[in-house]
Amino acid sequence: MPNKPPRVCTRCRQAVPARQPCPNCAPAQRRDADARRGSAHARGYNRLHRGRFRAAVLRRDPVCTCNTACRESGVVVHEPGDCDQVATVADHWPLTKKELRERGLDEHDPEYGRGLCKPCHDRHTARTSPGGWRQ
């Protein structure tokens, strides 16, 4: 089967293998995006988040709660019982961290969180906040 021909990078105008990021521009684009995004501390993931919110949520939910929460919201990511991974991420739920701030609620209250494994958290975030915090 023939390979696709190389494409031209829209930034540096160099030939790049098809379906691959430009090796010259991808690191610079990532640095630019990270600079616009701000540090984790600037986005509110500070000592209060790590100590009060994250620790309490993961203590309460040691196993990924994705199935239960996703079924309750009508979004099924897995078949029931598929995800039994250790929860490693404290996710703000059912409101996002941004929504909690906008409503004047305490974003560090463990009541507004759930424990998820990283793959479930990444899948949920990609689906609900594809543009990230600033969108």
C-alpha positions in Angstrom: 0.0 0.0 0.0 1.5 3.4 -0.9 2.3 5.9 1.7 0.7 9.4 1.7 3.0 12.1 0.3 4.6 14.5 2.7 2.7 17.6 3.6 4.0 21.2 3.9 4.1 22.7 7.5 2.0 25.8 7.5 4.3 27.5 9.9 7.9 26.9 8.6 7.0 25.7 5.1 9.2 22.5 5.4 8.2 19.1 4.1 6.8 16.9 6.9 5.8 13.3 6.8 2.0 12.9 6.5 0.0 12.6 9.7 3.0 13.7 11.9 3.6 17.0 13.7 6.4 19.2 12.3 9.5 18.3 14.4 10.7 22.0 14.0 7.5 23.7 15.0 5.7 21.4 17.5 7.9 22.2 20.5 7.6 25.9 19.9 3.8 25.7 19.5 3.6 23.7 22.8 5.7 26.3 24.6 3.5 29.1 23.2 0.3 27.3 24.3 1.7 26.6 27.8 2.7 30.3 28.2 -0.9 31.4 27.3 -2.4 28.8 29.7 -0.5 30.0 32.8 1.0 27.9 35.6 -0.9 25.4 37.6 -0.6 27.7 40.6 -2.0 30.6 38.6 -5.0 28.5 37.6 -5.8 27.8 41.3 -4.1 24.4 41.8 -2.2 25.5 44.9 -1.7 24.3 48.4 -5.4 24.5 49.2 -6.3 22.4 46.2 -3.6 19.7 46.9 -4.1 19.6 50.6 -7.7 20.2 51.2 -9.6 19.2 48.0 -7.4 16.5 46.3 -6.5 14.6 49.5 -10.1 14.5 50.8 -11.6 13.5 47.5 -9.1 10.7 46.9 -9.5 9.4 50.5 -13.3 9.3 50.0 -13.1 7.8 46.4 -10.1 5.5 46.3 -11.5 3.7 43.1 -12.4 5.6 39.9 -16.1 6.7 40.2 -16.5 7.4 36.4 -19.1 4.7 35.8 -21.4 5.9 38.5 -21.1 9.6 37.7 -21.2 9.2 34.0 -24.4 7.0 34.1 -26.1 9.5 36.4 -25.4 12.3 33.9 -26.6 10.1 31.0 -23.1 9.8 29.4 -21.8 6.3 29.3 -18.1 6.0 28.7 -17.7 2.4 29.7 -19.9 -0.6 30.2 -20.8 -0.9 33.9 -17.9 -2.4 35.8 -15.2 -1.8 33.2 -13.3 0.8 35.1 -12.0 -0.4 38.5 -8.7 1.5 38.4 -7.3 3.4 41.4 -8.4 7.0 41.5 -5.4 9.3 41.0 -7.1 12.5 40.0 -9.5 14.7 42.0 -12.0 16.0 39.4 -14.4 18.9 40.1 -17.9 17.5 39.7 -20.7 18.1 38.8 -19.6 21.7 38.3 -16.2 22.6 36.9 -13.7 24.6 38.9 -14.5 27.6 36.6 -18.2 27.2 37.2 -17.7 27.0 41.0 -15.7 30.2 40.9 -18.3 32.0 38.8 -21.0 31.0 41.3 -19.0 32.1 44.3 -18.8 28.6 45.7 -15.8 27.1 47.4 -13.8 25.3 44.7 -11.7 23.6 47.4 -14.7 21.9 49.1 -14.4 18.1 48.6 -18.2 17.9 48.2 -17.7 19.3 44.7 -15.3 16.5 43.6 -15.0 12.9 42.6 -12.0 10.6 42.2 -11.1 9.4 38.7 -8.3 7.4 37.1 -6.2 9.5 34.7 -7.6 8.0 31.5 -11.2 8.6 32.5 -10.4 12.1 33.6 -8.6 12.9 30.4 -11.5 11.5 28.3 -14.0 13.5 30.3 -12.0 16.7 30.1 -11.5 16.3 26.3 -15.2 15.9 25.8 -16.4 18.6 28.1 -13.6 21.3 28.0 -11.8 20.8 24.7 -10.5 24.4 24.8 -9.3 24.2 28.4 -9.7 26.8 31.2 -9.8 29.9 29.0 -12.7 28.7 26.8 
